[in-house]
């Protein structure tokens, strides 16, 4: 089987997480990751990932180019790489940059796929959304298959990509904030910090696993742990009284409004 030669441009948290995930779960891939200041990502070399400050390093040999850069960096990066890349698959995790715009900037000489993974990719636990036009179906399916190795991958309409950024990428921070709060509460009721963190984290992992595998409405799973006059239901009712669900919904919608103003 032919190896995937993958060139990741942008060695920030997301780019590094994807590189680590691919090194673990797609070990036949040859991975290069670039960043202007390579010092923060030099540790990746120990995982057989090539690190460089040169965005163009053997990029002509790559099959797949993954962009994990900021929108304001796109113009500079394209000036560097476009003379060297044709007939490649370019998977863009750049928020707000449409497929049409990417196709225009690349003179339609490469296959464009939009992706929105999250930093859990390094553990094979990302929720990655993938979008592509029908004329790039083969390339889109290849990227879908690649990111399926790094967790859950879903093909969505491009118009939902901003929402995917909020729900799947920003959502990592929202879930971690719940874990932090649960940990703090655990300390209040008598646990040491590490034990409280372990219980809270594993409980969230278990709840997520049930939801993913059983594919039923969360309320059906909640019903299994709420008994009449029990301690679970009074806790849930107090959380709702304090605005738990509405605060979370408002937070997600506020983040969505912010991304749409860029």
N, C-alpha and C positions, 0 to 999 in steps of 0.2 A: 504494500500500500504506500502511495506517495505521501511523504511528510508534508504537513502544512508549514510553510515558512511565514511566520507572523511578525509584523513590524508594528510595534505600539509606539505612537508618538504622544508623549505626555506622561512623565513619570511621577505624577502626583499620587494621591491616595488611591484613586480609582484605577489608574493605569497600572500601578504596582500590584494592586489586588488581582486584577485580571491576569497579569503576568504570572503571579504566584499560583493562581488557580489553574492556569493552563499547564504550568510545569508539573503540577500534581495530577491533574485529571485528563490531560492530553499529552502524555509524556513523549509521544512521537513528534510533537510540534517543535520546530526550531524557533525560538523566541528572541527577538531583539526589542529592547525598550530604550527610548531616548529621553533625555532631559538636559537642559542647558547646564545646570549644576548637578553633576552626577553623584556627588558625595552622599546625599541621602538615600540613594538607591544602589549603591555599590554592593550592599549585602546580598542583592539578588544574584550576583555572580556565583555565589555558593550553591545556588539552585539551578545551575546550568543555564542561566538567562544572560544573554549578552547585553551589556550596558554601554551606552555611548552618549556623548554630547552632540553628536552629528546626526541630525534627522535624516540625512541622505545615505547613511552608511549601508551600502549594499541593498538599498531599498528596491533597486531594479530586480533583485532576485526574490523579493517577497511575493507571496500569493495573496496575502490578506494584509491590509493596512488598517489598523485600528486607531482612531483619533480620540484621545481623551484629554483634550486641551480646552482652554477657555475660548469663548466666541471671538474675543478681540485678538487672539493669537492665530486665527485661521488664515488671514490674509498673508501674514509673514511665512507661515508654514507652507502654504500652497505655492508661494513664489519659489521656495526651495525645492519642493518635491515634484511638482507637476511636470517639469521637463523630463523627469526620470521615470515617471509611472504612467503606463498605458496598459489597458486590458487587465487591470487589477480589480480586486474587490476592496472597496473602501467602506469600512464600517465606522460610522460616526456616532460618538456619544456626546457630541457638542450640542448643548441645549439651545433650542430656538432656531436651529439651522435646518431648513426644510430640504427634502430630497430634491425638489426642483432647483433650489439655489445651489446645492452641491453639484448637481448634474451640469448646471450652467458653468460653474467655476472650473469644473474639470473637463469642460468641452465634450461631455458625454463620451469620454474615452475610457472610462472605467465603470464598473457596476457599483451603484451606491445603495447602501443599506443603513438605515438608522437603528441605533440600539440605545437602550437605557438599562444598564446593569446597576448593581450596587456593590459596595465594598465587601460584602459577604462572599463574593465570587472566589476569594482566596480559600474559603472553606468549602467550596462546592455548594453554597447555600444562597446564591443570588436569586433575586426575582428579576429576570431580564425580559424587557419588552423589545420586540423586533418589528420593524416596519419596512416595507419595500414595495416598489411598483411592480406590476405584473411582468413588465419586460425584463425585470431583474429577478425573476422567480427562482432560478437555479442558484444564483448568488445568495439570495435571501434565505433559501433553505439550507445552504451550507453554513451560513452564520448562525441560523437557528440551531442546527445540529451541534455546532461548536459550543454555543452558550448553554445548550441543554446539559452539557457535561459539567457546567459550573453552577447547577441548581435548577430552578424552574425557568423555562423559556416560553413566552407567549407571543404569538403574532397578533398585532393590533393594527387598527387603522392609524394612519399618520396623525390625524387630527387629535388623537388621544395621547400623543407623545408628551406633551407638557404635563398632562395629568399623571402619566406614568412616572415622570420625574419626581413629582410630589409624593405619590402614593408608594412607589417602590424604592426611590433613592433617599429622599428626605424622610420617608417613613422609617428608615433604620434608626434615625435619631429619635423619632417619636416613641418607637418601641423601647429604645434604651432609656428614655426618660421615665417610662413606666417602670422598668426594672430598677432604676435608681430609687424611685419613690417607694417601691415595694421593699427594697433593701433597707431604706431608712426606717420604714415602719417596722420591719423585722427587728432592727436594733432596739427600737422603742419597746418592743414586747419581749426582749430578753436575749436575742441572738447576738453573737459577735458578728462583725462586719462581713468576714469571709463566708461564714455559714449562711448568713442572710442572703448574700449575693448569689451563692451557689443554689440555694433553694429557689429564689426568685427567677434566676436565669433558666434553670432546668424546667421550672413550671411553665414559663412562656414557651420554651422549646417544645414541651409536651403538648401544650394546647395548640400550637401551630401545626404540629405533626398530626394531631387528630383532625384538625380542620382540613388539611391537605389530603389526607387519606380517605376520610369519610365523605367529604364534599357535600356537607349539609349546612344549613344555616347555623351560624354560631349559637343562636338561642336554643337550638335543639341540644347542643352539647352542654350549654349552661344548665339546662333543665336536669341533666344527670347529676349535677352536684349541688342542686338546691332542693332542700327538703322543707316541708311545712314547719314553720317556727324555728328553722335552723339558723346557724350563724352565717351561712353564705348569703342568704337572701337579705338579711338585715344589713350586711355590709354592702351589697350591691345597691340596695335602696338608698343608703346613706350617700354612696358615691354619686348616684344619679341626682339626689337632692342637692348635692354640691356642684352639679353641672359637669360630671365626668364626660359623658358622651357628647354633650353640646360643646364643651370646650375643645375636645379633640376634633370634632367636625369643623368648628370655627377656625382652628389652627390650620387644618389642611386647606380650607378654602382661602384663608389669608395667604398662605404660601403660594397657592395657585394664582391668586390675583397678582402677587408680586412677580411671578415668572412671566405673566402675560403683559406686564408693563415694560418689560425689557425691550 
